[in-house]
């Protein structure tokens, strides 16, 4: 079981849901969230921030340092925290956890009408979805991360 939380971006226009692998970290490790609109006004600090397709997560690296004894990584960088799932998007990108469920439900309706078409559609949907997300530049799609 993993903790999840939702956080609004700095400008308040958008929000993102976060996933915390193995409940090791809490939402307090997120210092700030910037959507593509408000991230254009900041200077990215690679020592505390991760950039993903216009979104920026600023981590509280001092807080994260308290968790280092629970994580099997030589150093805890923003990349390790995000890419290893300790504090990352819930889904492949902000909003994915809602959109992918809706898309799967639409495809699932085919199962009762035409099971073979359902199987073909769900397989192609998954493959095409990852290809689209990679083309759009989402970090988790590029790195092959899955939850």
C-alpha positions in Angstrom: 0.0 0.0 0.0 1.2 3.5 -0.8 0.3 6.9 0.3 -1.1 9.4 -2.3 -1.8 13.1 -2.0 -2.9 15.9 -4.2 -1.1 19.3 -4.3 -1.9 22.5 -6.0 0.8 24.3 -8.0 2.3 27.7 -6.9 -0.1 29.7 -9.1 -3.1 27.7 -8.0 -4.3 26.9 -11.5 -3.6 23.2 -11.5 -2.9 20.3 -9.2 -1.1 17.0 -9.3 -1.5 13.8 -7.4 1.6 12.2 -5.9 2.5 8.6 -5.1 4.9 7.7 -2.2 6.5 4.3 -2.7 6.3 2.0 0.3 5.0 4.9 2.5 8.6 5.8 3.2 8.2 9.6 2.6 5.3 11.9 3.3 3.8 14.8 1.4 6.1 17.2 3.4 9.0 16.4 1.2 7.3 18.4 -1.6 8.4 22.0 -1.0 6.6 23.4 -4.0 4.9 22.4 -7.2 5.0 24.5 -10.4 2.7 23.8 -13.4 3.8 24.7 -16.9 2.4 28.2 -16.4 4.1 29.1 -13.2 7.3 27.2 -13.8 8.2 29.6 -16.6 9.0 32.2 -13.9 11.4 30.2 -11.9 15.1 29.2 -12.0 15.4 25.5 -11.8 17.8 24.2 -9.1 18.8 20.7 -10.1 19.9 20.0 -6.6 16.4 20.2 -5.3 14.1 20.2 -8.3 12.9 17.8 -11.0 11.5 19.0 -14.3 9.0 16.9 -16.2 7.4 18.2 -19.4 7.0 21.8 -18.0 6.1 20.8 -14.5 8.6 21.3 -11.7 8.6 19.6 -8.4 10.8 21.3 -5.7 11.7 18.8 -3.0 12.7 19.6 0.5 16.1 17.9 0.4 16.8 18.4 4.1 13.6 16.5 4.9 14.4 13.8 2.3 17.8 13.4 3.9 16.0 12.1 7.0 14.8 9.1 5.0 18.2 8.1 3.6 18.6 5.1 6.0 15.4 3.6 4.6 16.4 3.8 0.9 19.0 1.7 -0.8 20.5 4.5 -2.9 24.1 5.8 -2.7 22.8 9.4 -2.8 19.3 10.9 -2.7 18.9 13.3 -5.6 15.7 14.6 -6.9 16.1 12.2 -9.8 16.3 9.2 -7.5 13.4 10.4 -5.4 11.2 10.8 -8.5 12.4 8.0 -10.8 12.4 5.4 -8.1 8.9 6.3 -7.0 9.6 7.6 -3.5 7.7 10.8 -4.4 6.4 10.9 -7.9 3.3 11.4 -10.0 0.4 9.2 -9.2 0.3 7.7 -12.7 2.6 8.7 -15.6 1.8 12.4 -15.5 -0.4 14.8 -13.5 -4.0 13.8 -14.1 -3.1 10.4 -15.5 -4.7 8.5 -12.7 -8.1 10.0 -13.7 -7.7 10.0 -17.5 -6.3 6.4 -17.8 -9.2 5.0 -15.7 -11.7 6.8 -17.9 -10.1 5.5 -21.0 -9.9 1.9 -19.7 -13.6 2.1 -18.7 -14.5 3.1 -22.2 -12.6 0.2 -23.6 -13.9 -2.3 -21.0 -17.4 -1.7 -22.3 -16.3 -3.6 -25.4 -15.7 -6.8 -23.4 -19.4 -7.7 -23.2 -20.1 -6.8 -26.9 -17.0 -8.2 -28.6 -14.4 -9.9 -26.4 -11.9 -10.2 -29.3 -12.2 -6.6 -30.2 -11.8 -5.7 -26.5 -8.5 -7.7 -26.2 -7.1 -6.1 -29.4 -8.2 -2.6 -28.3 -6.8 -2.8 -24.8 -3.4 -4.1 -26.1 -3.1 -1.4 -28.7 -4.3 1.3 -26.3 -1.5 0.4 -23.8 1.2 0.4 -26.5 0.0 3.5 -28.2 -0.4 5.3 -24.9 3.2 4.8 -23.9 4.4 5.8 -27.3 2.3 9.0 -27.1 3.6 9.8 -23.6 7.2 9.2 -24.7 6.6 11.5 -27.7 5.1 14.2 -25.4 8.3 13.9 -23.2 6.9 12.5 -19.9 9.8 11.4 -17.7 8.2 8.2 -16.4 7.3 7.1 -20.0 10.9 7.8 -21.1 12.4 5.9 -18.2 10.1 3.0 -18.3 8.9 3.6 -14.7 5.7 1.9 -13.7 3.8 1.8 -10.5 
